Amino acid sequence: MEKTVLQREEANPFGLRRVARGETLSAICEECGVPELCVIRKNRLTGEPQEGQILLLPQGDYEVYIVRAGDTPASVSRAYGMTEEEFFSLNGVRYLYPTLKVWVKAAPR
């Protein structure tokens, strides 16, 4: 039997994730490949999510970009074909620092 690889949206079309016992926000974000800031913002989290809580994860044609020294919102937005406002709206941050994970438009496949 051939295995079918599903895109994240196909595997979870609504972007919902139930928090399991002992899971941290960091672990969930790492597993799902989403930046913590996006999940915090989308769910209005003020602390660690509780066991059983349903989180809404960002969905769409986006990928994670890890900010490097010298990156600015303008340079990252331009490199991925986004406006700065689109970038700000998606990520909820106006200042970047190295190692910060942000959402950018996915490169065409």
Sine and cosine of phi, psi and omega as CSV:
sin_phi,cos_phi,sin_psi,cos_psi,sin_omega,cos_omega
0.00,0.00,0.76,-0.65,-0.04,-1.00
-0.99,0.11,0.72,-0.70,0.04,-1.00
-0.99,0.17,0.67,-0.74,0.06,-1.00
-0.97,-0.26,0.80,-0.60,0.06,-1.00
-1.00,0.01,0.82,-0.57,-0.03,-1.00
-0.98,-0.18,0.63,-0.78,0.16,-0.99
-0.93,0.37,0.39,-0.92,-0.04,-1.00
-0.81,0.58,-0.67,0.74,-0.04,-1.00
-0.91,0.41,-0.57,0.82,0.00,-1.00
-0.95,0.30,-0.62,0.78,-0.03,-1.00
-0.95,0.32,-0.52,0.85,-0.05,-1.00
-0.56,-0.83,0.98,0.21,-0.14,-0.99
-0.89,0.47,-0.37,0.93,-0.02,-1.00
-0.99,-0.15,-0.13,0.99,0.03,-1.00
0.93,0.36,0.53,0.85,-0.02,-1.00
-0.98,-0.19,0.56,-0.83,-0.01,-1.00
-0.56,-0.83,0.84,-0.54,0.04,-1.00
-1.00,0.06,0.73,-0.68,0.00,-1.00
-0.98,0.21,0.82,-0.58,0.02,-1.00
-1.00,0.02,0.26,-0.96,0.00,-1.00
-0.83,0.55,0.78,-0.63,0.08,-1.00
0.99,0.15,-0.04,1.00,0.00,-1.00
-0.97,0.23,0.60,-0.80,0.08,-1.00
-0.95,-0.31,0.32,-0.95,0.05,-1.00
-0.86,0.52,-0.68,0.73,-0.01,-1.00
-0.86,0.52,-0.71,0.71,-0.01,-1.00
-0.91,0.41,-0.66,0.75,0.01,-1.00
-0.89,0.46,-0.72,0.69,-0.03,-1.00
-0.90,0.43,-0.64,0.76,0.03,-1.00
-0.89,0.45,-0.72,0.69,-0.01,-1.00
-0.89,0.46,-0.66,0.75,-0.07,-1.00
-1.00,0.01,-0.15,0.99,0.03,-1.00
0.94,0.35,0.61,0.79,0.03,-1.00
-0.83,-0.55,0.56,-0.83,0.03,-1.00
-0.93,0.37,0.65,-0.76,-0.01,-1.00
-0.84,0.54,-0.67,0.74,-0.04,-1.00
-0.85,0.53,-0.60,0.80,0.01,-1.00
-0.92,0.40,-0.67,0.74,-0.02,-1.00
-0.93,0.36,-0.67,0.74,0.04,-1.00
-0.85,0.52,-0.73,0.68,-0.05,-1.00
-0.92,0.39,-0.73,0.69,-0.03,-1.00
-0.89,0.46,-0.54,0.84,-0.08,-1.00
-0.97,-0.25,0.02,1.00,-0.01,-1.00
0.80,0.61,0.71,0.70,-0.02,-1.00
-0.97,0.24,0.61,-0.79,0.09,-1.00
-0.89,-0.46,-0.02,1.00,0.01,-1.00
-0.24,-0.97,-0.21,-0.98,0.02,-1.00
-0.90,0.44,0.63,-0.78,0.06,-1.00
-0.93,0.37,0.47,-0.88,-0.03,-1.00
-1.00,-0.01,0.46,-0.89,0.07,-1.00
-0.81,0.59,0.74,-0.67,0.02,-1.00
1.00,0.01,-0.25,0.97,0.01,-1.00
-0.91,0.42,0.62,-0.79,0.04,-1.00
-0.99,-0.11,0.84,-0.55,0.04,-1.00
-0.97,-0.25,0.61,-0.79,0.12,-0.99
-1.00,-0.08,0.87,-0.49,0.00,-1.00
-0.99,-0.17,0.58,-0.82,0.03,-1.00
-0.85,0.53,0.66,-0.75,0.03,-1.00
-0.83,-0.56,0.34,-0.94,0.09,-1.00
0.75,-0.66,-0.11,-0.99,-0.02,-1.00
-1.00,0.03,0.90,0.43,-0.04,-1.00
-0.79,-0.61,0.31,-0.95,0.09,-1.00
-0.65,-0.76,0.28,-0.96,-0.01,-1.00
-1.00,0.08,0.70,-0.72,0.08,-1.00
-0.85,-0.52,0.72,-0.69,0.04,-1.00
-0.99,-0.14,0.88,-0.47,-0.06,-1.00
-0.89,0.45,0.66,-0.75,0.05,-1.00
-0.93,-0.38,0.31,-0.95,0.04,-1.00
-0.82,0.57,0.71,-0.71,0.02,-1.00
1.00,-0.04,-0.23,0.97,0.04,-1.00
-0.94,0.35,0.60,-0.80,0.11,-0.99
-0.81,-0.59,0.31,-0.95,0.07,-1.00
-0.82,0.57,-0.63,0.78,-0.01,-1.00
-0.91,0.42,-0.70,0.71,-0.06,-1.00
-0.94,0.35,-0.64,0.77,0.01,-1.00
-0.93,0.37,-0.70,0.71,0.02,-1.00
-0.85,0.53,-0.75,0.66,-0.02,-1.00
-0.88,0.48,-0.68,0.74,-0.04,-1.00
-0.89,0.45,-0.45,0.89,-0.05,-1.00
-0.92,-0.38,0.30,0.95,0.10,-1.00
0.92,0.40,0.59,0.81,0.00,-1.00
-0.87,-0.49,0.38,-0.92,0.18,-0.98
-1.00,0.10,0.32,-0.95,0.04,-1.00
-0.90,0.44,-0.62,0.79,0.02,-1.00
-0.90,0.44,-0.63,0.77,0.06,-1.00
-0.88,0.48,-0.70,0.72,0.02,-1.00
-0.88,0.48,-0.74,0.67,-0.01,-1.00
-0.89,0.45,-0.69,0.72,-0.01,-1.00
-0.89,0.46,-0.66,0.75,-0.03,-1.00
-0.94,0.33,-0.65,0.76,-0.14,-0.99
-0.98,-0.21,-0.38,0.92,0.02,-1.00
0.95,0.32,0.30,0.95,0.02,-1.00
-0.79,-0.62,0.55,-0.84,0.04,-1.00
-0.92,-0.40,-0.23,0.97,0.00,-1.00
-0.85,-0.53,0.66,-0.75,-0.02,-1.00
-0.92,-0.39,0.46,-0.89,0.11,-0.99
-0.58,-0.82,0.45,-0.89,-0.03,-1.00
-0.82,0.57,0.64,-0.77,-0.01,-1.00
0.99,0.13,-0.14,0.99,0.07,-1.00
-0.90,0.43,0.72,-0.69,0.05,-1.00
-0.99,-0.12,0.79,-0.61,-0.01,-1.00
-0.75,-0.67,0.32,-0.95,0.08,-1.00
-1.00,0.04,0.66,-0.76,0.13,-0.99
-0.68,-0.73,0.30,-0.95,0.06,-1.00
-0.89,0.45,0.65,-0.76,0.01,-1.00
-0.94,0.34,0.58,-0.81,0.07,-1.00
-0.92,0.39,0.62,-0.78,0.03,-1.00
-0.84,0.54,0.63,-0.78,-0.03,-1.00
-0.99,-0.13,0.00,0.00,0.00,0.00
